[in-house]
Amino acid sequence: MGQPQLIIWDWNGTIMDDMEFTYWIENKMLLDRGLKSIPDRAFYLDNFGFPIIEYYRKIGYDFSVYPYEELAAEFHDLYAEGYQTCPLKAGVLKMLKDVQERGIPQTLLSASEQSRLLEQTSFYGVGEYFGELLGLSDDFATSKVDRAKAYIRDNHFNLNEVIFIGDTDHDYEAANAVGCKCILMTGGHQSRKRLEACGVPVVDTFDELRALLFSD
């Protein structure tokens, strides 16, 4: 693939291991409203996606009864109360350090709201690895495509030397929209089958990722 000149990382599910916590919150919210829970983790991995409002329709919410804005606010309140219990993905700190030591700039691009992203990266002590921390302006987790396009445009990167790493097909969509390469990782918020459907490299571990990125 050739050593990149910039790596853009996704946060949730790629660096932060929060799938189980997210799955628990979503089931709690459904059950608290007397609705059916998500059938199982396989259903979650096969259906989770962006924009989140469409995924919420899939799991049974009627927005005329439960306005999406209220659901989003509750989710983020519950998430803020307990995200500290989530670990980072196994091997990610070594990976971030390796990339930094090679002198390759790293940027974090997330569908999380900007202040929440700053709080979470500060808690985990990983902010030092990133030149930019790019979140969204609200809690509705619509799309990070426009954020990605603006960042690439404003910084005049050579797109052939930029790699986007994430755990969902939306990460592929963001990479594809700006014209950069993409690698997807399992163990996040979507199934391997869905990731493979994007037609880009899919890896299970950071050792596999390292082998793809670096030839030495």
Residue pairs with C-beta under 8 A, 6 or more apart in sequence:
1 163
1 181
1 201
1 212
1 213
2 161
3 102
3 104
3 213
3 214
3 215
4 104
4 161
4 162
4 163
4 181
4 213
5 104
5 105
5 157
5 158
5 161
5 162
6 104
6 105
6 106
6 107
6 157
6 161
6 162
6 163
7 99
7 104
7 105
7 106
7 107
7 162
7 163
7 164
7 165
7 213
8 106
8 107
8 108
8 109
8 148
8 162
8 163
8 164
8 165
8 175
8 180
9 15
9 106
9 107
9 108
9 109
9 130
9 165
9 166
10 108
10 109
10 110
10 164
10 165
10 166
10 167
10 168
10 171
11 108
11 109
11 110
11 112
11 117
11 120
11 121
12 18
12 22
12 110
12 111
12 112
12 167
12 188
12 189
13 19
13 166
13 167
13 168
13 187
13 188
13 189
14 89
14 165
14 166
14 167
14 171
14 185
14 188
15 88
15 89
15 92
15 96
15 108
15 126
16 83
16 86
16 88
16 89
16 120
16 124
17 86
17 87
17 88
17 89
17 90
17 187
18 83
18 86
19 44
19 187
19 188
19 189
20 86
21 79
21 82
21 83
21 85
21 86
22 79
22 189
23 38
23 41
23 44
25 75
25 78
25 79
26 38
26 44
26 59
26 75
27 37
27 38
28 78
29 71
29 74
29 75
29 78
30 36
30 37
30 38
30 59
30 60
31 37
33 66
35 60
35 61
36 60
38 44
38 59
42 191
44 189
45 189
45 190
45 191
45 194
46 190
46 191
46 193
46 194
47 55
47 58
47 59
48 55
48 168
48 189
48 190
49 55
49 168
49 169
49 170
49 190
50 111
50 141
50 142
50 143
50 168
50 170
51 140
51 141
51 142
51 143
52 72
52 140
52 141
52 142
53 63
53 68
53 140
53 142
56 63
56 68
56 71
57 63
61 68
61 71
68 140
69 140
72 139
72 140
72 141
73 139
76 113
76 116
76 139
80 116
83 120
83 123
84 123
88 124
88 126
89 187
89 206
90 205
90 206
91 205
91 206
91 207
92 206
93 126
94 206
95 206
95 209
95 210
96 106
96 126
96 129
97 129
98 210
99 106
99 129
99 213
100 106
100 129
102 214
105 131
106 129
106 130
106 131
107 130
107 131
107 132
107 133
107 134
107 151
108 117
108 121
108 130
108 132
108 133
108 134
109 134
109 144
109 147
109 148
109 151
109 164
109 174
110 117
110 133
110 134
110 135
110 136
110 144
111 135
111 136
111 141
111 142
111 143
111 144
111 170
112 120
112 135
112 136
112 141
113 135
113 136
113 137
113 138
113 139
114 133
114 134
114 135
114 136
114 137
115 135
116 135
116 139
117 133
117 134
117 135
118 127
118 133
118 135
121 127
121 130
121 133
127 133
132 151
134 144
134 147
134 148
134 151
135 147
136 142
136 144
136 147
143 170
143 173
143 174
144 170
144 174
145 173
145 174
145 177
145 178
148 164
148 174
148 175
148 177
148 178
149 177
149 178
152 159
152 162
152 178
152 179
152 180
157 180
159 178
159 179
159 180
160 180
160 181
162 178
162 180
162 181
163 180
163 181
163 182
163 183
163 213
164 171
164 172
164 174
164 175
164 180
164 181
164 182
164 183
165 171
165 182
165 183
165 184
165 185
165 209
166 172
166 174
166 175
166 182
166 184
166 185
166 188
167 184
167 185
167 186
167 187
167 188
167 189
167 190
167 195
168 184
168 188
168 189
168 190
168 194
168 195
169 184
169 190
169 194
169 195
169 197
169 198
171 182
171 184
172 182
172 184
172 195
172 198
172 200
175 181
175 182
175 200
176 182
181 200
182 198
182 200
183 200
183 201
183 202
183 203
183 209
183 212
183 213
184 195
184 198
184 200
184 201
184 202
184 203
185 195
185 202
185 203
185 204
185 209
186 192
186 195
186 202
186 203
186 204
187 204
192 202
195 202
196 202
201 212
203 209
203 212
